[in-house]
């Protein structure tokens, strides 16, 4: 009988969280079901099947080609973000130099600038660097937009690690980079996974940056989907579009489910430090 008040006390919590889960999951489930459902103006007119996925698979250069483009862009963005944010966050957390706080605020101020306003100058800059219509160029631009948040996360992650751990490594003969590699990086692993996951989601799903910087066979999947959805005589192929959304969503869901424990720990380390 003692457990009954406890269960009743938690009922509002379960109702609220269950309602939120349904609210967020319903659009994804509806899209997945619609992608295999019969729809006029699509490749799946009668009965349930994978006709829309066949359309997506065979569109122009092919689904595999556009997925490969998205993967290249995402890898460049994630790796660049991880390396730059780790080194920058370590420097801001552990070293003292003139203008450190002012420089850190300048980095964070980039968050307040709408990145669409920077795309035209970046197009010119990438052209000067020979990276016009380049997947690597798109990945670098997306990494630039992720760096302010990533550097903030890494700074608070490094600051949450006791300095005594680093000092012990220095006493044992490690240099600054040796202590970073051997001691600090394993300690800030949740923060690294958090910024890596954010960079992945941003680069994998971004539409505007590739729209400005690449075209033709260098399109990533989000841009190819927009071009594919407009069919003959202005009829929109919603079935193929929904199939593309499912394909884009699956890696994000799988990666988040695999890394969610580290993702939560990454935020908690900063919260506990604050």
C-alpha positions, 0 to 999 in steps of 0.5 A: 500500500505504501507504493500506491501514493508513490505511483500516483505522485509520479503519474503526472510525470509519466503523462507529461513525458509520454505526451511529449514523446508522442508529440515528437514521434508522431511526425516521424512515424507518419512520414515513415508510413507515408513513404510506403503508402499509395499516393497519387503523383508518386511511384507508389500509386497502388498498395504499399511498397517501396516504389518511392524508395526506388525513385529516390535510389535512381534519381540522377546520379543515384542515392548512393552518390548524394549520400556519399557527398553528405558523408564527405561534408559531414566528416570534414565538418565534424573533424574540423570542429573537434580538432579546432574546438579541442585546441581552442577550448584547452587554450582558453581553459588552461592558459593565461594570455592578454585579451583572453576573455575579450577574445572568447567573447568575440568568438561567442559573439559569432552566435548572434550573427545570422550565418546567411549574411556571411555566405556571400563573402564566404563564397568569394573567399572559397573561390579565392582558395580554389574550393569553389563547388567543393565538398571540402569547402562546404564542410569547412564553412559548416565547421566555422558556424559550429565552432563558437558553441563547440569551443564554449562546450570544450572550455567548460569541459576542460575547466571541470577537470581538476588541475591536479590531474594535469599537473601530475602528468606534467610532473611525470614528464608529459608536455602540454600536448602530452597531458592533453592527449593522455589525461585530459582528452579521456576526461572530456570525452562526453564533451567531445561526443556532444560537440561531435554530435551537434556538428554531425546533425548540423552538417548532415541536415544543412540545406542553405550552405550547400545551396550557395556553395555547390551544385550539380553532382556535388549536391548533398542529399538534402539539396538533391531532395529539394530538386527531386520533389518538383516533378513534371508540370509542377506536381510535387512528388511527396512520396519520394520526398518523404522517402528521402526524409526517412533516409536522412533521419535514420542515421541521426536517430541511430547515432543519437541513441548510441551516444545519448548517455555521453551526450547527457554527460557532456551537458551535465559536466558543464552544468555541474561546473557552473 
